Amino acid sequence: MRAGAMSWRVRWSTRATKQLLAIDKKQRLLIASWVNQHLEGCANPKTVQGGKPIQGTQNGWRYRVGSYRILVKMEEDELVVKVVRVGHRQGVYGNLPRS
């Protein structure tokens, strides 16, 4: 990272924390370690490999870690990646707010 570049921080929502704790230990550690390595302190979370914008949302992005998905909302004014959901790809997208 170049001098003076801002780095992003990761914050976990209460819901995402509970979802992460419900995942079996091996997968949970894999997901937490991926977030720490790729998102925490990164220069631009939109350039992280495996990330895509979520259709129909503003500032919503998803990252793929195996068969799990990490859904985040980027708060660009604060340089915060807020993890809002974590779960298996089949159920994690249900009832997403469209804003």
C-alpha positions as CSV (number, residue, x, y, z in Angstrom):
1,M,0.0,0.0,0.0
2,R,1.4,3.4,-0.9
3,A,2.1,6.0,1.7
4,G,-0.9,8.1,2.6
5,A,-3.5,5.6,1.3
6,M,-6.4,5.0,3.5
7,S,-7.2,1.5,4.6
8,W,-10.6,-0.1,5.3
9,R,-11.7,-1.6,8.5
10,V,-14.1,-4.5,9.0
11,R,-17.0,-4.4,11.4
12,W,-19.3,-7.3,12.0
13,S,-23.1,-6.9,12.6
14,T,-24.6,-8.7,15.5
15,R,-26.5,-10.9,13.0
16,A,-23.4,-11.8,11.0
17,T,-21.5,-12.6,14.2
18,K,-24.3,-15.0,15.3
19,Q,-24.4,-16.6,11.8
20,L,-20.6,-17.1,11.9
21,L,-20.8,-18.7,15.3
22,A,-23.4,-21.2,14.0
23,I,-21.1,-22.5,11.2
24,D,-19.0,-25.5,12.1
25,K,-15.6,-24.6,13.5
26,K,-13.4,-25.5,10.6
27,Q,-15.4,-23.4,8.1
28,R,-15.8,-20.6,10.7
29,L,-12.1,-20.3,11.1
30,L,-11.6,-20.3,7.3
31,I,-14.1,-17.5,6.9
32,A,-12.8,-15.4,9.7
33,S,-9.2,-15.8,8.5
34,W,-10.2,-14.9,4.9
35,V,-11.9,-11.7,6.1
36,N,-8.8,-10.7,8.2
37,Q,-6.4,-11.4,5.3
38,H,-8.4,-9.9,2.5
39,L,-10.7,-7.2,3.8
40,E,-9.1,-5.9,7.0
41,G,-6.8,-3.0,6.2
42,C,-7.2,-3.4,2.4
43,A,-6.8,-0.3,0.1
44,N,-10.0,-1.0,-1.9
45,P,-12.4,-3.9,-1.0
46,K,-14.0,-3.7,-4.5
47,T,-10.8,-5.0,-6.0
48,V,-10.5,-8.1,-3.7
49,Q,-10.7,-11.3,-5.7
50,G,-13.9,-13.2,-5.4
51,G,-16.0,-10.1,-4.7
52,K,-19.0,-8.9,-6.8
53,P,-21.7,-6.2,-6.3
54,I,-25.1,-7.6,-5.2
55,Q,-27.7,-6.9,-7.9
56,G,-30.5,-4.6,-6.8
57,T,-28.7,-3.1,-3.7
58,Q,-26.6,0.0,-3.1
59,N,-23.2,-0.6,-1.7
60,G,-23.9,-4.3,-1.2
61,W,-21.1,-6.7,-2.1
62,R,-20.6,-10.4,-1.7
63,Y,-17.4,-12.5,-1.3
64,R,-17.1,-16.2,-2.0
65,V,-15.2,-18.4,0.4
66,G,-15.8,-22.0,-0.7
67,S,-19.5,-22.7,-0.7
68,Y,-20.0,-19.8,1.8
69,R,-20.8,-16.2,1.1
70,I,-19.9,-13.1,3.1
71,L,-22.3,-10.3,2.4
72,V,-21.1,-6.8,3.2
73,K,-22.2,-3.2,3.0
74,M,-19.5,-0.7,2.2
75,E,-19.7,2.5,4.1
76,E,-17.4,4.6,1.9
77,D,-17.6,7.8,4.0
78,E,-16.1,5.9,7.0
79,L,-14.0,3.4,5.0
80,V,-15.8,0.5,6.8
81,V,-16.7,-2.9,5.3
82,K,-19.7,-4.0,7.4
83,V,-20.3,-7.7,7.4
84,V,-24.1,-8.1,7.4
85,R,-24.5,-11.8,6.7
86,V,-22.5,-14.9,6.5
87,G,-23.8,-18.3,5.4
88,H,-24.0,-21.1,2.9
89,R,-24.6,-19.9,-0.6
90,Q,-28.1,-21.6,-0.8
91,G,-29.7,-19.6,2.0
92,V,-27.7,-16.4,2.6
93,Y,-29.4,-14.2,0.0
94,G,-33.0,-14.7,1.2
95,N,-35.0,-11.5,2.2
96,L,-32.2,-9.1,1.3
97,P,-33.2,-5.4,1.8
98,R,-33.2,-3.7,-1.6
99,S,-31.7,-0.4,-0.6
